Amino acid sequence: MSHQLQTMAYTGTTPWHQLGNELAPKQSIESWTREAGMDWAICESPVRYLAETSGALGAIMSFEDQKVLYRSDTKEALSVVGSRYQVVQPREVLEFYRDLTEVSGFELETAGVLKAGRKFWALARTGKQVALKGTDVVNGYLLLATSCDGSLATTATPTTIRVVCSNTLNLALNGASCAVKVPHRSSFDAQAVKRQLGIAVSQWDGFMYRMKTLAERKVKNHEAMNYFLKVICETNPPTAAKGVERAAGLSNERALAKVQEIFNGRGRGAELAAAKGTAWGLLNAITEFVDHERRARSQEYRLDSAWFGQGAALKQRALDLALSLAD
């Protein structure tokens, strides 16, 4: 397994990225912590350096404005951050779901560690579900993720997963994500985040209503091509080298061919009534491309990109443009 994914656990069907250790349903938070490889802590130490003098070793000095974060189990360094950086522990991510799973009907489905411990997450099904035109089922999830290297704020994101293809899409209304973000300069207050999420999760019905409008919006061939061009083919900056421009153009051509192929019947669920020839089908061609087909160094890198990186941004752009078709 690639070094990008340290450990992961899941329950139910095998995740679309085909990674992780399978658990029986309804496991305790303690079991998830152990099996997902999140049973360690992030430790802190001041940055120290050796001040050498001529012909002899000097004193060990401290730089108090920064600190090293490292794993309690392996002692492996994770990052160097500012002294005010607020750490969120791996166990805290899973503890966030304790009352949600015990009282509110949520069920953990995946949890794990990326980049040797620099990023970790847990994903739980909320119990929300909608069927578009009867057979195209979309389930609601809540993703909580954070990092210890400054690459990601602690972020709770209401997310949807389309059952037929496992495509993921974050809830967003009026061009804005429903995610709740806590920067690492602030302490993570789980209950405060849940109170904020109460508003975000309540927007599920409004979001899925918009998805239904996409399923009703028929698109013509030229509309589909214009949509894919707008989503995929962003203009390179004028300072880009010609070689880079040519490479980007070739990559865009391949991506365009793939998303058209997915939309025109080769995609998972592309022939369902909600998706065939509709704006919903356009959106799912992009989400399937990002989650399953886009070039990546490994499945672990694809997962990271699809949830947190360039892939997630591409899906948000696709959603915004699809909704503009339906307005």
N, C-alpha and C positions, 0 to 999 in steps of 0.2 A: 504494500500500500504506500502511496506517495507520502513524502514528508509533509505535504500541505495539509492533509487530514491526519490529525493525531489519533483520535478515537471517535466513535459514534455508536449510538444505539438507536433502535427503532422498534416499533410494534406494528402489527398489521401487515399489509402488503409491503414488499420490498420497495424502498424509495426509488424515484425515477433515476437517481444518480447511482443506484446499484451498490451503495456503500453501507457499512455498519454491521453491528451485531444485533441479532433478533432477540426481542424480549417478548414474554407472554403479556397479554393485556392486563391493565389494572395493577401495574407494579407500583411499589411505594417510591416516594421521592428518594429514599436512601438507596434503593436498588438502581434507580436511574442515575444517581450520582456516581455510583460505583461502575456500572456497566457502560456509561457514556464517557468514562475516563475523566470525570470532573471532581474526583475525590482528592484534590490537592489544593493548596492555597498559593496565592501570590504574595511573596515576601518583599520587603523593601530594605535597601541599604544605601547609605550616602555614597555618592560618587567619590572615589579616592584615587589618588595618583601619586607616583613616586617622584619626588623632587630630587634629582641627581645633583651631586656636587663634583667638582673636578677630581677624578681619580678615586671616588668612593661613592657608595650608595647614600642617598640622602634620606630625608624623612618622608614618611607616608602622610600625605596631606588630604584633607577633605574639601570637596566643593559642595557647600550646603544648599546651593540653589537648585541642584538636580539630584535625582536618586535613581538607582538601578532597581528594576523589578525582576524577580527571578522566581522559579518554581520551587516549592517546598520539597518536592519529592526528588527531582533530579538535580536541583541547584542550577539548572540551565538559565542563563540570562534571557529575559524576554524583551526588555526595552530600557531606554534611559528617558526619563520624563522629568518635568518640573517638580519642585518640592511640594507644590499645592495640588498635584494630580491626585484625584480621588479614585481609588481602586474599587472595582466591583469584583467580588470573588466568584469563581465558577459555581460554588454551591448556592450563592444568592440567586443566580439565574434560575435554577431549578426550584428553590424555595419559593420563588415568586408564584409558582403554580400550585403550591400546596393547598391553599383554601379553594382555589379555582377547581381543582380536581376532586377535592373531598366534598365540597358543598355546591358548587355551581355547575357541575356536569361537564366540565372540560376533561379532555383526555390527552395526555402526552403521546405524541407519535414519533418524534425524533428529537435527539439532543446530541451535541458533540462539540469537538474542539478542532479548530483549524490553526494552521501555521504554528505548530508546536506549542500551542497554548496562548498565542497572542490574540486569538479571537474565539469566542464560544457562544453557543446559542441553545435554545430549546423551542420546540414548535408543538402547539397543542391544538387539537380540534375543539371548536367552541360549541358544536351542536347545531349551528346555523346551516341551513341547506336550502337551495333554490333549484328548481328544474326549469330550464328554458325550453319552451315548446315541448314539454313533457319528458324528454329523454336526455337532454344535455344537462347533467347535474353538476352543480358547483357547491362546494362545501366551504364553510368559514373556518379560519384558523387564526391563532394569535402567535406571532413570532417575537421572542425576546432575545436580543443579541447585544453583545458588547465586545470591547477590545481592551487590551492593556498596553497598546503601543500608539494610541492616539489616532488610529485609522478609522475608528467608529465610535460615536457616542453610544451610551446605553440606550437602545432603541426598542420600543414596543410597537410592533406593526400589525394591525389587522390585515390578514392576507387571505386570498381565495385560492383554492386549488380545484381545477376542472377534473372531474373524476376520470373521464374517458382517456385523458392524455397526461394527467398530473401536471399540467401547465400551472405555474404560479403567477399571481398578479396581486399587487398590494392595493388595498382600498384607497381610493382617492376621489374627492368631490371638488368641483369648482377649481380644478387645476392644482389642488393642494393635497398632499398625502395626509392620511388620518393618523400617521405615526406620532407617538409621543417620544421626544428625545430628551435625555438628561446628559448634558455635557460633563466631562470628567473634572471640571473645576467645581462642580456641585456634588453633594452627597446624593446617593441613590436612595430615594424613599419609595419603597415598593407600593405602599398603600396609596400614596399621593398619585403615583402613576396609574394605579387601577382606577382611582376616581376620575382622572382625566380620560382614561380609556373607556369609561362608562359612556361618555359622550361619543367617542369615536366608534365604538362597537354598535351603538344605537343607530349609526348611519348605514348599517348593513342594508336595510330595506331600501333606502334611497339609492345606494350604489347599485344594488341588483336591479332596481327599476331601470337605471340607465343601461345596464347590460341587456335587459330585455328590449330596450329601444334599439340597441345595436343589432339584436337578432332579428328585428323587424325591418331594419333598413337594408333594402336590396342595393347592391352596387353593380355598376356597369364595368366592363373591362377596362376602359380608360380611367375610371375612378380608382380601381384597384391598383393599376400601374402608378398613377400619380401618388397614391397613398404610400406605396412601398418606396417610391423614389424619395418622398419627403422624410420617411422614417429612417431609411438606410443611408442615403447619400447626402451626408452633411458636407458642406464645403470645407476643404482644407485651408488652413491659414495661408495668406499670401507668401509668408516667409518659408514655407515648407520646401524642402529640396525636391527637385524634379523626380528623383528616384523614389522618394517617399510618396509623392503624388501618384506616380504610376502604380506603386504597390497598393496604395489605398484604393485606386480605381479598380484594379483587378480584384481586390477583396470585395469591393462593393458589388461588382458584377456577379461574383459567385454567390454572395448573400442574396441578391435580387433573384437570381435563378432559383435558389433554394426556397425562398419564401413564396414565390409564385407556384412552385411545384407543390408545396404544402397546401396552399390555398386552393389549388385546382384539383384537389382530390387525393393527394398522396399523404396528407397529414392525418394524425389520429383524430377521429371525429369530424373530419372535414366534410363528410357526406351527410352528417346529421342535419335535420331541417333548420336548426337554429344557426348553423354555421355556413351552409352551402350558399355561396353567392351573396353573403351578407357582411355588414361591417363587423359583426361578432367574429365571423370567419377570418376577416382581415387581421383583427387583433390577435386571434389565436394562432395565426400563421407566424406572427412575430414572436409571441411568447413560446411557441414550440421551437422555433429556430434558436432562441436564446437559451432555453432550458435543455434542449436535446441535441441540436445540430451545429451550433456555432463553434468554430474552431477554438480549442482550448488545449493547454498543455496536458491537462488530465481532467477527469471528472471532478476532482476536488477543486481545481481552479474554476471549472465551469459553475459549480455550486456557489463558490464565493462571489463570482461575478454576477450570477443571476439574482442573488439575494441582496448583495451589498455594493456591487461595483458597477462597471460599465453596462453589464447586461440589465441590471435593474433600471438604470437610467434610460436605456433603449426601450424597455417595456413601458416606462412612464411616458415617454414621448409617443409611443404607439397608442397608448390609451388616450392621451390628450387629442391626438389627431383623429382617432376613431370617433370620439365623442363630438368633435367638430363636424363630422359628416352627418351625425344624427340630429344636430341642432337646427 
